Amino acid sequence: MHRRRFLRRTGAAASVGALTGLAGCAGVGGEPGYDVGMLASAFQPAEVTVAVGDTVVWENTSARGHTVTAYESAIPDEADYFASGGYDGEEAAREGWSEEFGGRLENGDRYSQTFAIAGRYDYVCIPHETGGMVGTVVVEE
């Protein structure tokens, strides 16, 4: 195992409780360098609040493959759709996952999205949706 990957895994496992306190500031240079971690079947934290223009970074901190996929009907009307894998819509993201595991983030992989429109953005991990792996980004003016 590569040293950095080992340190990421063991550091993430040892500090799961610390993620909640650090998550909101990670996008502005805080540690661990991401805002939302992906556990086995949950986003940590499940909700993050940022300002318009901020970038949210997700990192897969688990051994399972995950996606970050916006619910198309649960983002502001004027907002750009977002999904790991670069899909233009929820249907395409779901098809991509079912056909080729498209949008999959492996352990240590990151995905980021800059939010230009204020509002609530609900998203999901497609393969773990039935287990309740959903999250929210609240973007404030």
Buried (B, 14 or more C-beta within 10 A) or exposed (E): EEEEEEEBBEEBEEBEEEBEEBBBEBBEEBEBEBBBBBBEBBBBBEBBEBEEEBEBBBBBBBEBBBBBBBBBEBBBEEBEBBBBBEBEEBEBBBEBBEEEEBBBBEBBBEBBBEBEEBBEBBBBBBBBBEEEBBBBBBBEE
